[in-house]
Amino acid sequence: MSARTRAAVRRVEAERLWPDAVAVALSRFERAFSQPGRYLEGPYESPGIEIEDGRDDLEEVLRHLPPGARADLGRLVERIDAEFERRTLPNPGWVSEWTAGRWWWWRLRER
């Protein structure tokens, strides 16, 4: 990400989340993707620290960034989404009002 994007992210974090929210979310995915094997493993972490929660935080930041910063961070999030989708399985039975529009919650980590 560019320095300008990092500055915009810091502003959104200060207004909407907390300092380093994006860095924490990205580190969750980095840790999860470093797991060996085709599929991500469970069990899920404690509520509030699951990688899906990190993806929620990224989505919140993306919604409030200016267009250039949104595109910059968005490219990184697209790569994360592609890898997350590749390493999980669909779980259409888990769709709920709470997860509406947040497809990453509709995925299973284990086979």
N, C-alpha and C positions, 0 to 999 in steps of 0.2 A: 504494500500500500504506500501511496505517496505521503509526504509530510503533511500536505494539505488535507488529505483524507484522515490521517491520524488526528489532526487538530479538530476536524469536524466531528470525528467519533468521540473525542474527549468532551466536546461541548454537549453532545447528545447524552453521553453517559452521565455527565454532571446534572443535566436537566431531568432525565428519565430513569436512569438506573443507578449505577454506582461506579466509582473509579475502577478501571481495568475490567469492566464487565465483558467487553469484547475479547480481550486477551484471555480471560478465564474460559470463555466459551470456546475459543479457538484451541486452547490447550486441552480441553475435554475431548474434542474431536481428534486432535493429534495423538493423544493417549489411546483412545479407542481404536484409531486406525493403525496403530503400531501393533495391535494384537495379531498374532499369526492366524492363518486360516482364512477361508473364504468368507465366513460369516462372523459377525460380531458376536461376542459371547454375552450371556447373562451371568448371574442375575443382575437385575437393574440396580443401580446405586440408590442411595437414600433419596427420598423425594426432595426436589430442589437442587440436586446436584447431578441429575441424569443428563446425558448429552442432549436429549430432546429439550430439556430446559435451556441448555446453552443455545440451541437453535431458535428457541423462542426469543431469547435475548438478542440474537443477531437480527431477527426479523423486526423487533422493536426498533433497533438502531437504524436499520435500513429504511424503515418508514419515515424517519425523521431527519435523515441526511439530505443535504442539498444534492441536486442531480449528479454533479460530477463525482462527488464522494460516494454516492449511492452506487453509481456504475463501477467505481473502483473496488469497493468492498463487495459489491454484488458479484463480480467475477470470481473472487475467492470463495464466496458462499456457493456459487454454482458448482465449483469443483468439489466442495465439501458435500453438497447435496448429491452429486453424481456418485461419489464414493459411498456415502451412506446408503443410497438406494441400491447400489450394487451389492453391498454387504449385508443387506437385510431382506426380509420377505414381506409381501403384502399381508395385511391383516384387516380386510375390509369390515369384519365384524366388530371392530373396535371404534368405528366412527361414531362420534357423539357430538352433541351441540358444543361441548367444551373444546373439542378438537377441530371444529369446523374451520376449514381453510389452512390447517396446519398438518399437512400430509405426513410429516416426519413422525407424528404420534401414531400413525396408522401402520407402522412397520413392526415386524417381529425380528428380534435379534438372533434367535436360535432356529435351527432347522426343526 
